[in-house]
C-alpha cells in the first residue's frame, strides 16, 4: 500500500501519523495476508538475467518516484543520495555518474540534451545527458515528488503543494506556474506530467485530470474522474497518482477514489468509466488495457469500452507494481522482488523469476530485447526471454 501524507508538509512524520490512523481502523483478524505463490506448471517461457547493476541506494527508507528511463544512448537511474547514473542498456556497464549532492526523490527523465530529477527539498536539477556534468538547479515551492517531463524547450514539474511549473529547459528559469488546491490528506506521490504536442496532461490529487497549453500553462480543460465521497478524509482520498496513459487521441486515468476512465484528449470528455481503485499504473497491449488495482488484482479491460475481459486474483495483497508489456506478455513486480509474467489474452500466470528480495514498486521498462527492472534498493536487472 502506498503511504499517506498531508499536502501541506509531506514529511516522514505525517506519513507515519496518517498510516497509524489507517491501521487503527483495522482489527488483527482483518489484516490482509499476501497470497502465497503457487508453482507454475510448465512455464510458457524461460527467463534469464542478462546483466545486473547497482544504482546506488535506490529510494532507501523513503517512498519516492525514482524511475528508470530508457533512451537510445543510455538507461538512466538515480538514488536518494543525489546520484544520477547512465548505464549501457546492452551490457549494464556504467557510462557516467553525476553527484548532485541533493536528496533526489523523483526521476530521472530525459529531454533534449539533459537529464532531470526532482528533490525532497523542492528543487529540479539538470545534468548533461552526454557526461553528467551539472547544468542548473531550480527551486520550487515544496517537495518535487513527480518525475519531470520535457518537450525539448521546457521542463514540466509538480510540487507537493499543488503547483505545476513550466521551466526553461536550458536555464531552469520559471516561465509559468499554475496552482491547483490539494486535499488535506493524500497518498504520497504525484502523477508525472505527460506531454503530447503542445499539451501537458496531469492527474491531480483531487481526482481530476488537467490539460494545459505547454507554452504558457493556460488550462485547456479540466475533468472529474472521481469525486470525493465518504465520511472522513481517508475515505475521501481520490488521488490520480498512477501515470496517465496517452494513446492516440485517448487518455486513460486511474484513480484511488475507485474509477478508471478513458477521456478524449482534445476535449476531456469521458468516453467510459470502470469501477476500479488503483494507484500504480496502466499499460495497453493491442485492444486490452491492463491495470493493477490496490489489492493486487490484475485486470484486463477492453480499451474501447472499459468492459472487463479478464482478471487475475492469484497475487492479491502482494503490492503489485504497475504492469509493463514485453514481447507480447504482461509483466509486474511485487513486494518480495518477484517478477510475474501473464498471458495478455486471458491474464493467466505463465512464468515467474526473482530479481532480489526488495520491492519492485515501479513498472518494468521494455526495450527491444531486454526488460529492465528497478528494485527499491537500487538494483537494476535486465531480463531476457531465453530462446531455444
DABEL-V975787 format. One record per residue. N is the residue number from 0. PSI is psi in whole degrees, -180 to 180 (999 if undefined). NEAR is the number of other C-alpha atoms within 12 Angstrom. D_FIRST is the distance of its C-alpha to the first C-alpha in whole Angstrom. Layout:
N,PSI,NEAR,D_FIRST  N,PSI,NEAR,D_FIRST
//
This chain:
0,138,30,0  1,138,34,4  2,161,30,6  3,142,39,9  4,161,37,13  5,149,31,16  6,-24,32,18  7,-29,23,21  8,102,26,20  9,63,36,17  10,165,26,17  11,-34,20,16  12,-45,16,17  13,-39,23,16  14,-43,27,12  15,-42,21,13  16,-48,19,15  17,-38,28,13  18,-39,25,10  19,-38,17,13  20,-43,20,14  21,-42,24,11  22,-26,19,12  23,-26,14,15  24,4,15,15  25,127,13,14  26,161,10,17  27,-34,10,17  28,-16,8,18  29,6,10,15  30,133,13,13  31,116,19,11  32,127,15,12  33,140,21,12  34,140,20,15  35,142,13,17  36,133,21,19  37,144,13,22  38,141,14,25  39,110,19,26  40,128,12,30  41,67,11,32  42,142,19,29  43,-25,19,30  44,158,25,30  45,139,19,30  46,150,26,28  47,138,24,29  48,116,27,28  49,-41,24,30  50,162,25,30  51,154,30,27  52,166,35,27  53,128,30,25  54,60,40,24  55,-134,30,24  56,4,30,21  57,-143,42,19  58,-5,37,16  59,-132,26,17  60,-2,17,15  61,152,30,14  62,111,37,11  63,-165,42,13  64,42,46,14  65,134,52,17  66,173,48,18  67,139,46,21  68,120,40,24  69,128,32,27  70,166,27,30  71,-31,16,34  72,-21,19,34  73,164,29,31  74,123,43,28  75,141,51,26  76,171,56,23  77,167,55,23  78,168,47,21  79,-18,39,21  80,3,29,24  81,9,38,26  82,136,42,27  83,136,54,27  84,148,50,28  85,126,43,30  86,151,37,30  87,119,25,33  88,-28,37,31  89,-38,29,33  90,-18,23,34  91,1,29,31  92,146,23,33  93,128,27,33  94,-47,24,35  95,162,27,34  96,132,31,32  97,125,36,32  98,102,26,31  99,-15,32,30  100,27,21,30  101,164,27,27  102,81,34,23  103,133,46,22  104,-8,46,18  105,141,52,19  106,-164,48,21  107,163,49,23  108,164,46,25  109,137,40,29  110,129,31,31  111,-128,22,35  112,18,26,36  113,159,38,33  114,134,50,30  115,150,56,27  116,157,60,24  117,153,51,23  118,162,46,22  119,-24,41,21  120,17,30,24  121,31,32,25  122,151,38,27  123,128,52,27  124,147,51,29  125,135,48,31  126,160,40,33  127,136,30,35  128,-30,32,34  129,-40,23,37  130,0,25,37  131,6,33,34  132,145,24,37  133,140,27,36  134,-61,25,36  135,166,25,35  136,148,30,32  137,134,32,32  138,130,25,30  139,-179,33,28  140,-30,27,27  141,-175,29,24  142,132,38,21  143,86,46,21  144,-11,47,17  145,146,49,18  146,136,46,20  147,161,48,24  148,147,45,26  149,162,40,29  150,14,29,32  151,-40,25,35  152,-32,25,36  153,160,37,33  154,132,47,30  155,133,52,27  156,150,57,25  157,147,46,22  158,163,47,22  159,-12,45,19  160,4,36,22  161,-5,37,22  162,147,32,25  163,133,47,26  164,145,48,29  165,116,41,31  166,148,39,33  167,127,31,36  168,-23,36,35  169,-39,29,38  170,-19,22,38  171,0,30,34  172,140,24,36  173,127,27,35  174,-36,25,36  175,163,25,34  176,141,29,31  177,136,29,30  178,134,23,28  179,131,26,25  180,146,21,24  181,145,30,21  182,160,28,19  183,-21,28,19  184,126,36,15  185,169,43,13  186,149,46,10  187,123,45,10  188,158,44,12  189,142,50,15  190,132,48,16  191,147,46,19  192,145,41,23  193,124,39,24  194,124,35,28  195,109,26,30  196,-129,21,34  197,22,24,35  198,143,32,31  199,124,43,28  200,138,47,25  201,134,55,22  202,131,49,19  203,163,50,19  204,-10,48,16  205,13,38,19  206,14,43,18  207,159,40,21  208,135,49,23  209,134,42,25  210,128,39,28  211,158,36,31  212,127,28,34  213,-32,37,33  214,-35,28,36  215,2,24,36  216,6,31,33  217,136,24,35  218,125,26,32  219,-44,23,33  220,162,24,31  221,130,28,28  222,138,31,26  223,124,32,24  224,-48,40,21  225,128,34,20  226,145,25,21  227,136,27,20  228,164,17,20  229,170,13,20  230,-15,9,21  231,175,13,19  232,-35,23,17  233,-43,30,14  234,-19,21,15  235,9,25,16  236,127,37,14  237,18,42,15  238,137,48,13  239,88,47,15  240,-26,46,13  241,140,50,13  242,137,41,17  243,152,43,19  244,114,41,22  245,126,30,25  246,103,25,28  247,-129,16,31  248,13,20,32  249,153,26,28  250,127,42,25  251,135,46,22  252,136,58,19  253,131,49,16  254,145,49,14  255,-13,46,11  256,-13,40,14  257,14,30,15  258,146,34,17  259,139,52,18  260,152,47,22  261,127,39,24  262,149,39,27  263,121,27,30  264,-26,37,30  265,-41,27,33  266,-20,23,33  267,-1,30,29  268,136,24,31  269,122,29,28  270,-37,25,29  271,160,25,27  272,152,29,23  273,134,33,21  274,111,22,19  275,132,37,15  276,123,37,12  277,147,45,10  278,3,49,9  279,-66,49,10  280,178,42,14  281,146,47,17  282,161,42,20  283,135,35,23  284,118,26,26  285,-123,19,29  286,21,20,29  287,125,31,25  288,127,43,22  289,132,49,19  290,142,55,15  291,133,47,12  292,-178,42,11  293,-17,34,7  294,9,31,8  295,10,37,10  296,136,34,13  297,128,49,15  298,144,47,18  299,120,38,21  300,149,38,23  301,123,27,26  302,-20,34,26  303,-19,27,29  304,-18,22,28  305,2,30,25  306,138,24,26  307,127,26,24  308,-41,23,25  309,165,24,23  310,151,31,20  311,120,32,18  312,15,26,16  313,-19,27,17  314,32,39,14  315,138,26,12  316,18,26,9  317,14,34,9  318,58,37,6  319,143,46,9  320,173,48,11  321,150,42,13  322,159,47,16  323,161,39,19  324,128,33,23  325,122,30,25  326,36,24,29  327,1,21,28  328,157,33,25  329,134,45,21  330,137,46,19  331,147,53,15  332,169,44,14  333,-175,45,11  334,-8,32,10  335,12,30,14  336,11,33,15  337,147,32,17  338,119,48,18  339,136,47,18  340,133,41,21  341,148,38,22  342,124,31,25  343,-19,36,25  344,-36,26,27  345,-1,21,26  346,7,35,22  347,139,29,24  348,128,33,22  349,-15,29,25  350,163,30,24  351,144,34,22  352,168,33,22  353,135,28,21  354,8,37,21  355,-173,26,20  356,1,20,17  357,157,28,15  358,147,35,12  359,107,45,13  360,-21,41,10  361,160,45,13  362,138,40,15  363,160,42,18  364,125,38,22  365,129,32,25  366,-168,25,28  367,-45,20,31  368,-12,21,31  369,148,31,28  370,127,41,25  371,133,47,23  372,133,55,20  373,125,50,18  374,163,45,16  375,-21,42,14  376,5,36,18  377,3,39,20  378,131,33,21  379,133,49,22  380,138,40,24  381,119,40,26  382,138,37,26  383,156,26,29  384,123,26,30  385,139,15,33  386,149,10,36  387,999,6,39
//
